[in-house]
Amino acid sequence: MNLAKKNIVITGAASGIGEALASHFVKLKANVFLADIDQPKLSLVAETLRCSYNVCDVANEEDVFALVNHAETELGQIDLFCSNAGILFKGEAVPLALDEEYWMKSWCVNVMSHVYAARHVLPQMIQRQSGYFLQIISAAALLSQIGAPAYSATKSAALSFAESLAISYGHEGIKVSAACPQYVATPMLGFEDTKLPRDAKNLISADEAALQIIDGVLQEKFLILTDSGLIKFFERKHKDYDQWIIGMQRLQNKIVHAKGEINLDNMYKFI
Ligand SMILES: NC(=O)c1ccc[n+]([C@@H]2O[C@H](COP(=O)([O-])OP(=O)(O)OC[C@H]3O[C@@H](n4cnc5c(N)ncnc54)[C@H](O)[C@@H]3O)[C@@H](O)[C@H]2O)c1
């Protein structure tokens, strides 16, 4: 897909991967419309990139509907909708410890936001017989994130929804990419600085992630990975699920042994 002059909406654009994607879309001469729940950060990014924006909670369908209307008024038809906004709760460690509110919030932000976007953008795309959904999901959808049950479960559901969109609407000219990055140094993982730390093995910058994701979109790939090693673990999982669970249990033991508990800090060092 050639992105020049395409009308793109991107959520979660005030930070991390979303901000980096928006910046590269602009460099590729796309018309970019930004959305995020964080008004102060979003307005700064919008000013820097000279883009229009809408403050929006993607977990709320009315907000997503308003975002789509606002973007269509500013840009015209939406050619590519990028659902990037996502959340990860740091205190997830034990599956049942995470309370109902966090599970529901994870479900609404990480899954329903993709459904709401499709509900309000897909009909126009089907009418035109063309359109693109870029879903920023996670390697946790493929391989589970130790210490993050709600994140893993909801990202798996988001991947499944992306598959359904691609399967159901491919014949209507709809393309879908599901990006599954592994560890990216963004505020979500506690990195406020865009510079990578010295021990950055298995960790990439938001800029690098964005470039790899855009490369996948240019090739119109469904599954976009930002870590070449991931596919090997994914294949192993599918070859022998039981053995994969044993391997993950061993990895969890290794983390507990090294850190004394399961928490999400510096997880990238253990793969
Ligand atoms: N950082 C990683 O290692 C990593 C790895 C794989 C996948 N991802 C995914 O990439 C996406 C971007 O994450 P990031 O690492 O850039 O994180 P980030 O925290 O830097 O950015 C997330 C952005 O989403 C916005 N957001 C959160 N909830 C929202 C809501 N309800 N409505 C609108 N905006 C909302 C935040 O304000 C923030 O600007 C997420 O979906 C995340 O799950 C991240």
The ligand as an SDF file (V2000), in Angstrom:
LIG
                    3D

 44 48  0  0  0  0  0  0  0  0999 V2000
    5.7590   -0.9760   24.5050 N   0  0  0  0  0  0  0  0  0  0  0  0
    5.7320   -2.2520   24.2080 C   0  0  0  0  0  0  0  0  0  0  0  0
    6.6570   -3.0040   24.5650 O   0  0  0  0  0  0  0  0  0  0  0  0
    4.6140   -2.8230   23.3880 C   0  0  0  0  0  0  0  0  0  0  0  0
    4.7750   -4.1280   22.8880 C   0  0  0  0  0  0  0  0  0  0  0  0
    3.7540   -4.6830   22.1520 C   0  0  0  0  0  0  0  0  0  0  0  0
    2.5980   -3.9690   21.8940 C   0  0  0  0  0  0  0  0  0  0  0  0
    2.4510   -2.7240   22.3930 N   0  0  0  0  0  0  0  0  0  0  0  0
    1.1970   -2.0270   22.0940 C   0  0  0  0  0  0  0  0  0  0  0  0
    1.4750   -0.8570   21.3620 O   0  0  0  0  0  0  0  0  0  0  0  0
    0.4410    0.1110   21.5910 C   0  0  0  0  0  0  0  0  0  0  0  0
    1.0810    1.4390   21.9720 C   0  0  0  0  0  0  0  0  0  0  0  0
    1.7500    1.2640   23.2180 O   0  0  0  0  0  0  0  0  0  0  0  0
    3.0330    2.1000   23.6650 P   0  0  0  0  0  0  0  0  0  0  0  0
    4.0520    1.1390   24.0880 O   0  0  0  0  0  0  0  0  0  0  0  0
    3.3550    3.1220   22.6560 O   0  0  0  0  0  0  0  0  0  0  0  0
    2.4340    2.7380   25.0100 O   0  0  0  0  0  0  0  0  0  0  0  0
    2.2870    4.2310   25.5190 P   0  0  0  0  0  0  0  0  0  0  0  0
    1.7700    4.0850   26.8990 O   0  0  0  0  0  0  0  0  0  0  0  0
    3.5340    5.0000   25.2870 O   0  0  0  0  0  0  0  0  0  0  0  0
    1.1550    4.8440   24.5680 O   0  0  0  0  0  0  0  0  0  0  0  0
   -0.1800    4.4480   24.6460 C   0  0  0  0  0  0  0  0  0  0  0  0
   -1.0440    5.6560   24.2960 C   0  0  0  0  0  0  0  0  0  0  0  0
   -2.4070    5.2170   24.3300 O   0  0  0  0  0  0  0  0  0  0  0  0
   -3.1710    6.2330   24.9810 C   0  0  0  0  0  0  0  0  0  0  0  0
   -4.3750    5.6510   25.5620 N   0  0  0  0  0  0  0  0  0  0  0  0
   -4.4700    4.7880   26.6040 C   0  0  0  0  0  0  0  0  0  0  0  0
   -5.7550    4.5340   26.8760 N   0  0  0  0  0  0  0  0  0  0  0  0
   -6.4960    5.2470   25.9800 C   0  0  0  0  0  0  0  0  0  0  0  0
   -7.8870    5.4060   25.7730 C   0  0  0  0  0  0  0  0  0  0  0  0
   -8.7870    4.7900   26.5490 N   0  0  0  0  0  0  0  0  0  0  0  0
   -8.2960    6.1970   24.7470 N   0  0  0  0  0  0  0  0  0  0  0  0
   -7.3860    6.8310   23.9610 C   0  0  0  0  0  0  0  0  0  0  0  0
   -6.0540    6.7390   24.1370 N   0  0  0  0  0  0  0  0  0  0  0  0
   -5.6240    5.9570   25.1320 C   0  0  0  0  0  0  0  0  0  0  0  0
   -2.2400    6.7780   26.0560 C   0  0  0  0  0  0  0  0  0  0  0  0
   -2.6600    8.0670   26.5160 O   0  0  0  0  0  0  0  0  0  0  0  0
   -0.9150    6.7900   25.3220 C   0  0  0  0  0  0  0  0  0  0  0  0
   -0.6930    8.0280   24.6800 O   0  0  0  0  0  0  0  0  0  0  0  0
   -0.4550   -0.4770   22.6860 C   0  0  0  0  0  0  0  0  0  0  0  0
   -1.5920   -1.0580   22.1150 O   0  0  0  0  0  0  0  0  0  0  0  0
    0.4340   -1.5370   23.3140 C   0  0  0  0  0  0  0  0  0  0  0  0
   -0.3180   -2.5650   23.9290 O   0  0  0  0  0  0  0  0  0  0  0  0
    3.4280   -2.1180   23.1270 C   0  0  0  0  0  0  0  0  0  0  0  0
  1  2  1  0
  2  3  2  0
  2  4  1  0
  4  5  1  0
  4 44  2  0
  5  6  2  0
  6  7  1  0
  7  8  2  0
  8  9  1  0
  8 44  1  0
  9 10  1  0
  9 42  1  0
 10 11  1  0
 11 12  1  0
 11 40  1  0
 12 13  1  0
 13 14  1  0
 14 15  2  0
 14 16  1  0
 14 17  1  0
 17 18  1  0
 18 19  2  0
 18 20  1  0
 18 21  1  0
 21 22  1  0
 22 23  1  0
 23 24  1  0
 23 38  1  0
 24 25  1  0
 25 26  1  0
 25 36  1  0
 26 27  1  0
 26 35  1  0
 27 28  2  0
 28 29  1  0
 29 30  1  0
 29 35  2  0
 30 31  1  0
 30 32  2  0
 32 33  1  0
 33 34  2  0
 34 35  1  0
 36 37  1  0
 36 38  1  0
 38 39  1  0
 40 41  1  0
 40 42  1  0
 42 43  1  0
M  CHG  2   8   1  16  -1
M  END
$$$$
